């Protein structure tokens, strides 16, 4: 199972103006970069904000709960590993 899905739309690239996700595959994604984002290089890490999380929650042990940019809690995922 993937950690990011395009089922409800493509994820958004966080904090990099001019970078846009244009496609997703099983092991990789493809970004389109405007002139403002051309300083990215192969191997750089980017953070993606998924459009929807329900299909991927069971892949992780914990949910980090934030409000207004501050961590408010860490919740265990009771359905971890459940594929039914």
C-alpha positions, 0 to 999 in steps of 0.5 A, a space after each residue: 500500500 502507498 502512503 499517498 494516494 491520488 484517489 481524491 486529488 494529487 497532493 500539494 508540495 509544502 513550502 516550495 513555491 512553483 513545485 506541483 505534483 503532476 503524477 504518482 506511481 507506486 514508488 515515485 511521484 513526478 513534480 513540475 517545477 516553475 522557474 522559482 523552484 528550479 533550485 531543487 536537485 535530484 535527491 532533495 527531500 520534499 514534503 507532500 500534503 495528501 488530499 485525503 488520508 483515510 486510505 493510508 492511516 492503517 499504514 502508520 503507527 501514530 498520527 501527529 495531531 497539529 493545530 495552528 502549526 503546533 503539535 497537540 498530541 500523538 495518537 496511536 492508530 488502532 487499525 495499524 496493519 488492518 487490510 480488510 
